[in-house]
Amino acid sequence: MTTNHQDNNFHLSNKKAIWYNMKVYYESLGENPFDYMPLTFHIKEGETDREFQKFLEVFKNPQANEDLIKHPKYGTGMWIVKPGENTNRGVGIQVSRDINHIKSMVNQTQ
């Protein structure tokens, strides 16, 4: 039997938990976590979220973003948007480079 979740191992079997723990780990070492993982924005509150404002800055001027310059394949203008806190198995994931489409997805997943 194959499973992608292990009992009592949420922090190892949940993608968002792994991302968060890796981010905290690298920051505790004084390292930039995005030297090791793709640039990621965790947006919880739609367009008003501070993380969304950071995303907009990068979206508008990707050449000025140090993390995208280090990983040029991520600077293609394509963004993966994963919905909601309680979704999984790829349901609702979309890829877009259109800011209005991205905004509508971000606002739907609050």
Residue, then its C-alpha position, 0 to 999 in steps of 0.5 A: m500500500t502506498t500513501n503520501h501521508q504518514d501518521n504523526n508526521f504532518h510536518l514531513s508529509n504536508k507540502k505546505a508544512i515542508w515548505y514552511n519548515m524549510k523556510v524557517y530552517y534556512e532563515s535560522l542559518g542566515e540563508n535565503p531559502f529561495d536559494y534552495m527552493p522555488l520562489t513562493f508566496h503564501i497568500k491567505e487574504g486575497e489581494t489585501d494580503r501583504e504577501f500578495q503585494k510582494f508577489l505584485e512587485v515581483f510580477k511587475n518587475p521580475q528582472a529586479n528580483e534577486d531570487l528569480i535572477k538566481h533561478p532564471k527558469y522561474g522567471t518565465g512569467m508563469w505562476i502556479v496558483k494553488p487554491g485554499e488551505n484545505t485542498n489537495r491532490g491537485v484540485g483547482i491548481q492553475v497556471s497563469r501569466d495573466i495578472n487579472h486571472i491570478k487576482s481572480m484565483v487569489n480572491q476565490t481562495q480566501 
